[in-house]
Amino acid sequence: MTISEFSKIVAALKTVYTSPGFVPNEQALDMWYRLVGKNNDYQTISVAAQMYMTTGKFPPTPADILECASTVSYTHLTLPT
């Protein structure tokens, strides 16, 4: 996925998790992208982030999102219409 696509996912996460320390700057965004976004597809990580937001009480770590992504099956993915 591109950094632009990943930034949309992070923006959604930041809407739910409003702690100022959660992905506070471009350096943090770049690290998150390298750990989570760079080698994964947009749909999988988007669904994983949504899954986490429905159950996670605290801001996620990259590992939290990747753990959710590992449980995403392609039957969960929907293409926009």
C-alpha positions in Angstrom: 0.0 0.0 0.0 1.1 3.6 -0.5 1.9 6.0 2.4 -1.1 8.0 1.3 -3.5 5.0 1.7 -1.8 4.2 5.0 -2.3 7.8 6.2 -6.0 7.4 5.8 -6.0 4.3 8.1 -4.0 6.2 10.7 -6.3 9.2 10.4 -9.3 6.9 11.2 -7.4 5.3 14.1 -6.5 8.8 15.5 -10.2 9.8 15.3 -11.0 7.0 17.7 -7.9 7.0 19.8 -7.4 10.7 20.6 -4.3 10.5 22.8 -1.8 13.1 21.8 1.0 10.5 22.0 -0.6 8.2 19.4 1.3 8.6 16.1 2.2 12.1 17.1 4.4 13.2 14.2 5.7 12.3 10.7 8.6 10.2 12.2 6.1 8.0 14.0 3.9 7.7 10.9 6.9 6.7 8.9 7.8 4.0 11.5 4.3 2.7 11.6 4.2 2.6 7.8 7.5 0.6 7.6 6.2 -1.9 10.2 2.5 -2.2 9.2 1.7 -0.6 5.8 4.7 -1.1 3.5 4.4 -4.8 3.0 0.6 -5.3 3.4 -2.3 -4.4 1.3 -4.7 -1.6 2.0 -7.8 -3.7 2.3 -6.4 -6.1 4.8 -4.9 -3.4 7.1 -8.1 -1.3 6.8 -10.2 -4.2 7.9 -7.7 -5.1 10.7 -7.8 -1.5 12.0 -11.6 -1.5 12.0 -11.6 -4.8 13.8 -9.2 -3.4 16.5 -11.3 -0.2 16.8 -14.4 -2.2 17.7 -12.7 -4.1 20.5 -9.5 -2.3 21.6 -9.9 0.0 24.6 -6.4 1.5 24.2 -4.5 2.9 21.3 -3.0 0.1 19.2 0.6 -0.8 18.7 1.8 -2.0 15.3 1.7 -5.5 16.7 -2.0 -5.2 17.6 -2.9 -4.2 14.0 -0.8 -7.0 12.5 -2.3 -9.5 14.9 -5.8 -8.5 13.7 -4.6 -8.6 10.1 -3.4 -12.2 10.6 -7.0 -13.2 11.4 -8.6 -11.4 8.4 -9.8 -13.7 5.7 -10.6 -12.5 2.3 -14.2 -13.3 2.9 -14.2 -10.2 5.3 -13.0 -7.9 2.6 -15.5 -6.0 0.6 -14.7 -3.9 -2.4 -16.1 -0.4 -2.6 -19.0 0.0 -5.0 
